Amino acid sequence: MATQSPFSLLAEAFAKLTEKLSAPAWLVDEMQHRAVLFLNHVLMQEPEAQARLIRQKGRVVRLQWRDFAMQLAATPAGLLELAPAATPDLLLTITDTSPLDLARGALRGDRPAVRIEGDVQFAGEVNWLVDHVRWDAEEDLARLIGDAPAHTLANLARTAAAGLRQFASKAGLRETNPHDTDSAAGKADS
């Protein structure tokens, strides 16, 4: 008899709960503005990224996951701005609908599966940005508390992240498939 993983039960319960919930419009708007501020902060530390966005000025990308959508336009300064009413040149849709599956994949260091529609050249530039632009949290923290404490905290965070990734890759967060006859047979033999 196959038993269901407690993680899959938790995922199903969480999915049912989040299907019915939606954030208020003011909260979504505020979170989008904060996300744009953060993205622009990171972009300002990468001159090559800004140069690539300058070449794409006015182009709009729509990011979508479930009912959440956000449209960003490249500005002449090589930064991003919200463009809710514009027609998107590129549509990026995250195909996995489960928040727990996305979190599990993020812990493993996996990118979510994305369906891409629209301008191929613009999609290539967005992909380059995703591949090459990284937030240097240690640098920002050093501005607030100094180099040595920031380095210590960053090392602690890296160690914790490595531990989480290791935990996620082990059986603890791996779901078992009750229809997988090989694993069921292997357990019966042992």
C-alpha positions, -999 to 999 in steps of 0.1 A, spaced: 0 0 0 15 33 -11 13 62 14 12 98 5 41 121 16 32 146 43 48 172 20 24 164 -8 -5 167 16 8 201 28 12 212 -8 -23 202 -17 -37 220 13 -17 251 6 -27 251 -31 -64 249 -21 -60 278 3 -41 300 -21 -66 294 -49 -93 314 -31 -70 341 -16 -61 372 -35 -41 402 -23 -58 436 -22 -50 459 -51 -32 485 -30 -8 458 -17 -1 444 -51 6 479 -64 29 487 -35 48 454 -38 53 460 -76 67 495 -69 90 480 -43 102 453 -67 109 479 -94 129 500 -69 149 469 -59 155 458 -95 167 493 -104 190 493 -74 206 461 -86 208 473 -123 225 505 -113 254 484 -100 258 467 -134 268 492 -163 266 464 -189 230 455 -179 220 492 -181 236 495 -216 216 464 -228 184 479 -214 191 513 -231 191 495 -264 157 480 -255 141 513 -243 104 514 -245 101 476 -249 77 460 -224 79 426 -208 49 410 -190 58 386 -161 29 364 -152 23 337 -126 -12 324 -119 -33 356 -114 -3 378 -106 10 399 -135 36 427 -137 46 447 -168 80 464 -169 93 487 -196 129 496 -202 137 533 -198 161 555 -217 183 554 -186 187 517 -187 164 510 -158 129 496 -154 95 512 -148 60 498 -144 40 499 -176 6 485 -166 -13 498 -196 12 491 -224 10 463 -249 38 438 -240 65 429 -265 74 398 -245 52 375 -223 70 353 -197 46 330 -179 57 307 -151 40 274 -158 42 258 -124 12 270 -103 22 255 -70 40 280 -46 55 251 -27 69 235 -58 84 269 -68 99 273 -33 113 238 -34 129 244 -68 144 277 -56 159 259 -26 175 234 -50 188 263 -71 165 255 -101 148 280 -123 111 278 -127 97 265 -160 87 295 -182 67 298 -213 80 325 -236 59 344 -262 69 374 -282 101 391 -294 130 366 -295 157 393 -294 142 409 -264 138 375 -247 175 370 -253 183 402 -235 161 394 -206 177 360 -204 211 376 -203 200 399 -175 187 369 -155 220 350 -161 244 378 -153 229 403 -130 232 395 -93 225 415 -62 256 419 -40 239 419 -7 272 419 12 282 452 -5 249 468 5 252 455 40 288 467 43 276 503 36 253 500 67 274 481 92 309 479 79 330 454 60 339 429 86 304 424 101 289 423 66 314 396 56 306 375 87 269 378 81 273 370 44 293 339 52 266 328 77 239 333 51 259 313 25 263 285 50 226 285 58 217 286 21 240 257 14 224 237 43 189 245 29 199 234 -6 214 202 8 182 196 29 160 202 -2 180 178 -23 176 150 2 145 128 7 129 154 31 116 176 3 115 150 -25 80 138 -32 75 101 -37 53 90 -65 28 63 -53 25 50 -89 63 44 -92 64 6 -93 102 5 -92 105 23 -59 76 4 -44 92 -29 -55 126 -18 -42 111 -11 -8 92 -44 -8 125 -63 -16 145 -47 12 
